[in-house]
Amino acid sequence: MTTEFTRHRGMPEAFTLCLNPAARPDAAWTPAQDAVLNDTAHAAALATVSAWPGYEQTPLVNLPALASKLGIAALDYKDEGGRFGLGSFKALGGAYAVARLLCAELSRRLGREVPMAEVTARTHAELVAGITVCCATDGNHGRSVAWGARTFGCRCVIFIHATVSDARRDAIAAYGAEVRRCAGNYDDSVRAAQDTATREGWFVVSDTSYPGYMEVPRDVMQGYEIMAGEAFDVLETPPTHIFLQTGVGGMAAAVTALAKRRWGAERPVIVLCDPDRSACVMVSVRAGTPTPVTGDLDTLMAGLACGEVSALAWEILKDHADAVVAVTDEAAVDVMRRLASPAGGDPAIVAGESAVAGLAALQAVMRDPEARDLLGLDAASRVLLFGTEGDTDPELYARLVGRTAADVRGGQNVSSQE
């Protein structure tokens, strides 16, 4: 039986909590899950990506004042805003999947196994130039695929849906990709990308999986595990809880998978965090099976505006994610401002609107005694968050926060929130 309730319905601080009755800390890591993400593939992804020019581990920022205010022992925030200059963790996934795809396609065409070094060195530039990759995106994944295509020398076409901002469109085009805008929502753009690729003989590099399309999204997710490994490796004490924003679930599943493989039955409590206007993971947990949500999915958290959970992500999350919390757009904006103008000496953080659902959910449940108890949150809890993007839409960020990202980073006009 699923435990679920909604608090403060119709108000900015409204949230819904849904426990996953199928999840247990001691649940086995199954062969099917190991076929999705595993230690061997993780090591290969890390070896590849860490050799790229510009690779640096992103910072894990400790926020003691905010932890104290929330009533927990520790709060750590993995800030992905500087990743490869692309502004988000997506740089780890799409570009790595492009490299893997080119490696496989070159091997097929040349009749021998082509090592990754030949792809990164652009040894077969003429062949690669005749290959086209494409994907659908809310912004960040497309930027990563476009960057990967430019880096390795292939052509790129990116499909965006109706509500993706012009700033995000232009940021993708800056990497040399052709950008095509589609009617409808994110899931409509996924179908448009697949249909066009099938017709044109292109290669889809998607961050969501569906029947008949699993290999590339698996590579994308394996890239995301690099971020999780960086965070886990520098924590002196394992977290008791990890709060993860969802979208199609690929990032959340990657972090969850590494946490389960590393800590087994002692893994942290995993809390997934949906926008309340596109809560496909919550709907799926409620139903016990992947279940789409429909409509325009018009959430401010554009990178999470997804109506269908990835099949590969679900394979992991169904057993190892303990709960889902859905939060409002207003809660996300409040957290963006709180991070930009911290109290108590915490460092200021530039966090985009799709980076903060985890912290918004943590803040919401810590205000509610029943929710806290259900999730086992108390004064001894150590919570890990993944801030998955910076100001990937600078104009929108400045409008929501009231200051530019440059001002936040420079400490100008700071008004601490108590």
C-alpha positions in Angstrom: 0.0 0.0 0.0 1.4 3.4 -1.0 1.6 6.1 1.6 0.8 9.4 0.0 -0.4 12.9 1.1 -0.5 16.5 -0.1 0.1 19.5 2.2 -0.8 23.1 1.7 -2.8 22.4 -1.5 -3.0 25.5 -3.8 -0.2 27.4 -2.0 3.4 28.1 -3.1 4.7 25.8 -0.4 2.5 22.9 -1.4 4.1 19.5 -1.8 3.0 15.9 -2.3 4.9 13.0 -0.7 4.6 9.5 -2.1 6.4 6.5 -0.6 7.6 3.7 -2.9 6.3 0.4 -1.3 8.6 -1.7 -3.6 11.8 -0.1 -2.4 13.9 -1.6 0.4 17.5 -0.8 1.5 18.3 -4.5 1.4 16.8 -5.1 -2.1 19.2 -7.0 -4.3 21.2 -5.3 -7.1 19.9 -7.4 -9.9 21.6 -8.7 -13.1 19.1 -6.6 -15.1 20.2 -3.5 -13.2 23.8 -4.4 -13.6 23.3 -4.6 -17.3 22.2 -1.0 -17.2 24.9 0.5 -15.0 27.9 -1.3 -13.6 31.4 -0.7 -12.2 33.3 -1.7 -15.4 31.3 0.7 -17.5 31.7 3.4 -14.9 35.5 3.0 -14.9 35.5 3.2 -18.7 33.4 6.4 -18.8 35.6 8.0 -16.1 38.8 7.1 -18.0 37.4 8.6 -21.2 35.8 11.8 -19.9 38.6 12.6 -17.4 41.0 12.7 -20.3 39.1 15.4 -22.2 40.6 18.9 -22.2 38.9 21.0 -19.6 37.9 18.1 -17.3 37.8 19.1 -13.6 35.9 17.8 -10.7 33.0 20.2 -9.9 32.9 21.4 -6.3 31.0 19.8 -3.4 29.9 22.8 -1.4 29.1 22.4 2.3 26.2 24.6 3.6 26.4 24.4 7.4 24.2 27.5 8.0 21.4 26.2 5.8 21.7 22.7 7.4 21.3 24.2 10.8 18.3 26.2 9.7 16.6 23.1 8.2 17.4 21.1 11.4 19.8 18.5 10.0 23.5 17.8 10.7 25.0 18.4 7.3 24.0 19.6 3.8 26.3 19.1 0.8 25.6 20.5 -2.7 27.4 19.2 -5.8 27.6 22.3 -8.0 27.6 21.4 -11.7 27.3 24.9 -13.0 30.9 24.9 -14.2 31.0 21.5 -15.9 33.1 21.9 -19.2 31.8 25.4 -19.6 28.4 24.1 -20.6 26.7 25.0 -17.4 25.3 21.6 -16.3 25.9 18.0 -15.5 24.5 17.1 -18.9 28.0 17.7 -20.4 29.0 14.3 -18.9 26.2 12.3 -20.7 25.4 13.5 -24.2 29.0 14.1 -25.3 30.1 10.8 -23.9 27.3 9.0 -25.7 28.3 10.8 -29.0 31.8 9.6 -28.6 30.7 6.0 -27.8 28.3 6.0 -30.8 31.0 7.3 -33.2 33.4 4.6 -31.8 30.8 1.9 -32.6 29.9 3.3 -36.1 33.5 3.7 -37.1 34.2 0.1 -36.0 31.3 -1.1 -38.1 32.4 0.8 -41.2 36.1 0.0 -40.9 35.6 -3.6 -40.0 37.8 -3.4 -36.9 37.5 -2.3 -33.3 38.2 1.5 -33.3 39.6 2.6 -29.9 38.2 5.7 -28.2 41.6 7.5 -28.7 41.0 7.5 -32.5 37.6 9.2 -32.0 39.0 11.9 -29.7 42.0 12.5 -31.9 39.6 12.8 -34.9 41.7 10.2 -36.8 38.8 9.5 -39.2 37.6 13.1 -39.7 36.3 12.5 -43.2 34.1 9.5 -42.2 32.9 11.2 -39.1 31.9 14.4 -41.0 29.4 12.3 -42.9 27.6 11.1 -39.7 24.7 13.1 -38.2 23.6 12.8 -34.6 20.3 14.3 -33.3 18.2 14.5 -30.1 15.3 16.2 -28.4 16.1 18.5 -25.5 14.8 21.0 -23.0 18.1 22.7 -23.4 21.0 21.2 -21.5 21.2 17.7 -23.0 21.1 19.2 -26.5 23.9 21.6 -25.6 26.0 18.6 -24.6 25.2 16.6 -27.7 26.0 19.6 -29.9 29.3 20.2 -28.0 30.2 16.6 -28.4 29.4 16.7 -32.1 31.6 19.7 -32.6 34.4 18.2 -30.5 34.5 15.0 -32.5 33.6 16.4 -35.9 30.1 15.1 -36.8 27.0 16.9 -37.9 24.3 17.6 -35.3 20.5 18.5 -35.4 18.7 19.3 -32.2 14.9 19.3 -31.8 13.4 21.6 -29.2 9.7 21.8 -28.2 7.4 24.8 -28.1 8.3 26.3 -24.6 12.1 26.0 -24.8 13.5 29.5 -24.4 15.2 31.4 -27.2 18.3 31.7 -25.0 18.6 28.0 -24.7 18.0 27.6 -28.4 20.8 30.1 -29.2 23.2 28.4 -26.7 22.7 25.1 -28.6 23.2 26.7 -32.0 26.4 28.4 -30.8 28.0 24.9 -30.8 27.3 24.6 -34.6 24.1 22.5 -34.4 21.0 23.0 -36.5 18.1 23.6 -34.1 14.6 22.7 -35.1 11.6 23.8 -33.0 8.6 21.4 -32.8 5.0 21.9 -31.7 4.0 20.2 -28.4 5.9 19.2 -25.3 9.2 17.4 -24.7 7.8 14.0 -25.4 6.5 15.2 -28.8 10.0 16.5 -29.6 11.4 13.0 -28.7 9.1 11.4 -31.2 9.9 14.1 -33.9 13.7 13.4 -33.5 13.2 9.7 -33.7 11.0 9.9 -36.8 13.3 12.2 -38.6 16.4 10.1 -37.7 14.7 7.0 -39.0 13.8 8.7 -42.3 17.2 10.4 -42.8 19.5 7.7 -41.5 20.7 9.8 -38.6 21.7 8.6 -35.1 19.6 9.6 -32.1 21.5 10.5 -28.9 18.7 10.6 -26.4 18.8 10.8 -22.6 15.6 8.8 -22.4 15.1 5.2 -23.3 12.1 3.4 -24.8 11.4 0.0 -26.3 13.9 -0.7 -29.0 16.2 2.2 -28.0 18.4 1.4 -25.0 22.1 1.4 -25.8 22.7 5.1 -26.2 20.7 6.2 -23.1 22.7 3.7 -21.1 25.9 5.5 -22.2 24.4 8.8 -21.3 23.5 7.6 -17.8 27.0 6.0 -17.4 28.4 9.5 -18.0 26.2 10.9 -15.3 27.6 8.4 -12.8 30.9 10.3 -13.0 29.3 13.1 -11.1 28.0 10.8 -8.4 31.4 9.2 -8.0 33.1 12.5 -7.6 30.8 13.5 -4.8 30.9 10.1 -3.0 34.7 10.0 -3.1 35.2 13.3 -1.3 32.5 12.9 1.4 34.2 12.0 4.7 31.0 10.3 5.9 28.4 8.7 3.6 25.1 10.7 3.4 22.0 9.4 5.2 19.8 10.9 2.4 20.1 11.9 -1.2 17.5 14.2 -2.8 17.5 14.0 -6.6 15.4 15.9 -9.2 14.0 13.6 -11.9 12.9 14.6 -15.4 13.0 11.3 -17.2 15.0 9.9 -14.3 18.3 9.2 -16.0 20.4 11.3 -13.6 18.5 10.1 -10.5 18.9 6.5 -11.6 22.7 7.0 -12.2 23.3 8.4 -8.7 21.0 5.8 -7.1 22.8 3.0 -8.9 26.2 4.0 -7.8 25.0 4.6 -4.2 23.5 1.1 -4.2 26.6 -0.6 -5.6 28.9 1.3 -3.3 27.0 1.0 0.0 24.6 -2.0 -0.5 22.0 -2.3 2.2 23.6 0.6 4.0 22.8 2.9 1.1 21.3 6.4 1.8 17.5 7.0 1.7 16.8 8.0 -1.9 14.2 10.7 -2.4 13.2 11.7 -5.9 11.9 15.2 -6.6 9.4 16.0 -9.4 7.9 19.4 -10.5 4.2 19.1 -9.6 3.3 20.0 -13.2 5.2 17.1 -14.7 5.3 14.5 -12.1 5.8 11.4 -14.3 8.0 9.6 -11.7 5.5 10.1 -8.9 2.6 8.9 -11.1 4.7 5.8 -12.0 5.6 5.0 -8.4 1.9 5.4 -7.5 1.0 3.0 -10.3 3.9 0.6 -9.8 4.7 0.8 -13.5 5.9 3.5 -15.9 3.0 5.7 -16.5 3.0 8.9 -18.6 1.5 12.2 -17.7 0.1 14.3 -20.5 -0.6 17.9 -21.3 1.8 20.8 -21.9 3.9 20.0 -18.7 4.4 23.7 -18.3 6.7 23.9 -15.4 9.3 26.6 -14.8 11.8 23.8 -14.2 12.0 23.3 -17.9 14.8 20.6 -17.8 12.4 18.5 -15.7 9.3 19.0 -17.9 9.1 15.4 -19.0 5.9 13.2 -19.2 7.4 9.7 -19.5 10.0 8.1 -17.3 12.9 6.4 -19.0 12.6 2.6 -19.2 16.3 2.1 -18.1 15.9 4.6 -15.2 12.8 2.8 -14.1 14.6 -0.5 -13.9 16.7 1.0 -11.1 14.4 3.4 -9.4 11.5 1.0 -9.0 13.6 -1.0 -6.4 16.0 1.5 -4.9 14.2 4.9 -4.7 12.3 5.2 -1.4 10.0 8.1 -2.1 9.0 10.9 -4.5 8.2 14.5 -3.5 6.5 16.9 -6.0 7.1 20.6 -5.5 5.8 23.8 -7.0 7.6 26.2 -9.3 7.3 28.9 -6.6 9.2 26.7 -4.2 12.0 26.3 -6.7 12.3 30.0 -7.2 12.4 30.5 -3.4 15.4 28.1 -3.2 17.2 29.8 -6.1 17.0 33.1 -4.3 18.0 31.5 -1.0 21.1 29.9 -2.5 22.0 33.2 -4.2 21.6 35.2 -1.0 22.6 32.8 1.8 22.5 33.5 5.5 25.0 32.6 8.2 28.2 32.7 6.1 27.3 30.0 3.6 28.8 30.6 0.1 26.5 32.0 -2.6 25.6 29.5 -5.3 24.2 30.2 -8.8 21.5 27.5 -9.3 19.3 27.3 -12.3 15.6 26.6 -12.0 16.0 22.9 -12.9 18.8 22.4 -10.3 16.8 23.0 -7.2 13.9 20.6 -6.9 15.9 18.5 -4.5 16.5 21.3 -2.1 12.9 22.6 -2.5 11.7 19.1 -1.6 14.0 18.9 1.4 12.9 22.3 2.6 9.2 21.4 2.3 9.4 18.1 4.1 11.5 19.4 6.9 8.7 21.8 7.7 6.3 18.9 8.1 6.7 16.5 11.1 4.9 13.6 9.5 6.9 13.9 6.3 10.2 14.2 8.3 9.3 11.0 10.2 8.3 9.0 7.2 11.7 9.8 5.5 13.7 9.4 8.7 15.0 13.0 8.7 16.2 14.4 12.0 19.0 16.4 13.6 21.6 13.6 12.8 20.7 13.5 9.0 23.4 14.2 6.4 21.8 15.2 3.1 23.5 15.2 -0.3 22.1 17.3 -3.2 23.1 17.6 -6.8 22.8 21.1 -8.2 22.6 20.0 -11.8 22.8 23.4 -13.6 23.9 27.0 -13.2 22.4 29.9 -15.1 21.9 28.0 -18.4 19.3 30.7 -19.3 21.0 33.9 -17.9 18.1 36.2 -18.7 15.6 34.0 -17.0 17.9 33.5 -14.0 18.3 37.3 -13.5 14.6 37.8 -13.8 13.8 35.1 -11.2 16.5 35.9 -8.7 16.7 39.7 -9.1 20.4 39.7 -9.9 22.6 38.4 -12.6 24.7 35.3 -12.0 27.8 37.5 -12.2 26.5 39.7 -9.3 25.7 36.6 -7.2 29.2 35.2 -7.8 30.7 38.6 -7.0 28.7 39.0 -3.8 26.9 42.2 -5.0 23.6 43.4 -3.6 23.4 40.4 -1.2 20.3 40.4 1.0 20.5 37.4 3.3 17.4 35.4 3.9 16.8 34.6 7.5 
